[in-house]
Amino acid sequence: MTTKTSGIYDLLRGSFLTDESSVKNWRIIMFVVGLLLIMIWSAHSADAKVVRIAELNKEKRELRAEYIDTSTILMRMKLESSVRKKANEIGLAPAKTPPQKIKVTKKR
C-alpha cells in the first residue's frame, strides 16, 4: 500500500488511538468532545429561551386584550346614562330643587 492509502486505512482502523503517542490524541479528542457538549448545551439553552419568549409574548397579547376589554366595560359603566340607570334601580333620583351655594365669610 502507498503512504496515502495506509494513512486512510490507519485512520479507519483507529490506530491513532492505540499508538505510543495516543495520549496526545486522547487529550485533543476529549477537549473537542467537551467543546461539542458545551455547544450542544448552549444551543438547547438558546432554544429553551426562544420558546419561553414566545410563551411570554402570547401571554402579553392575551393580557393586553383583557385590559382593553376591561377598560371598555369600565368606560361604558362611567357613562352618565349608565350611572342614572343604576341609580334608578336602587331608588335614587335626581334632585327636584337645584343645590344652593353656601357662602362663608371670614371676620378679621
HELIX and SHEET records of a PDB file:
HELIX    1   1 THR A    3  ARG A   13  1                                  11    
HELIX    2   2 SER A   15  LEU A   17  5                                   3    
HELIX    3   3 SER A   22  LYS A   78  1                                  57    
HELIX    4   4 GLU A   80  GLU A   89  1                                  10    
END                                                                             
